[in-house]
Amino acid sequence: MNAGRADLTAEEWEALQRLNRGAPEALLVPATILRRLTELGLALERAGQRRVSDRGKALILRHKDAKRR
């Protein structure tokens, strides 16, 4: 699935940004939201570590770039 910023709720978007900042903030993301972001291909959880996927990083960067314009 190719998710965009408009496909995320405010809570999901904030959670994605927390994941992008890394630990310890990534650990504050609720499991249900992490699961949703993982289903969308925006997040990963491996060996107990939560992080933003490459697709999630690209979405964050596109959003930052669009805000600058």
N, C-alpha and C positions, 0 to 999 in steps of 0.2 A: 504494500500500500504506500502511496506517495502522499504523506500527510504534510499539510502546511500549517502556518500559524493560525489560520482561521478554523482549523479542525480541532484545536486544543482549547480547553476551558482555561480560565485564568489560573486555576489551581494546577492544572497540568503544565502550563507554560512556566509557572514559578518553580515547579518541581524539576522541570528540565534544566532550568538555569541553576538550581541547587546542585543537580548532578554534575553540571559543567564545572562548578566551582570545586568539586571534589570533597573528600572527607574533611571535616566531620559533617559538613552540610548534607552530603549525599545520603548519609545515614538517617536523616530526618524525613526523607521522602516516604510516605506511606506505601505499603506493599501493593495496595490496590492501584494506586496511580503508577507505580513503577511497572506493574504488569501491563497496564494500558499503554504506557510509553514503549514498552518492549514489543507489544503486539503491533504498534505502529512503526516499529523499526527505528525508533529514536533513542532507545536506551538498551543497555546490556547489563546482565548480572552474571559474573563468572567468579567462581571460587570465593563467593561471599563479597566480592567487590562490585559496587554499582558505578556505572559510568555512562556517559553519553556516547552513542554510536557515531560513526562518521556522518551518517545522514542527519542525526540530531545536531552535530556541530555545524554542518552546512546550513541547516535551518536557522540556527542562532546567528551565524555570521550574515546570512541574507537579511535577517530582520534588523540587525545592527546597521548594516549598510543602507538599508531602505530608510531608517530613521535619520541618518546623516544627510540625506538628500533633501 
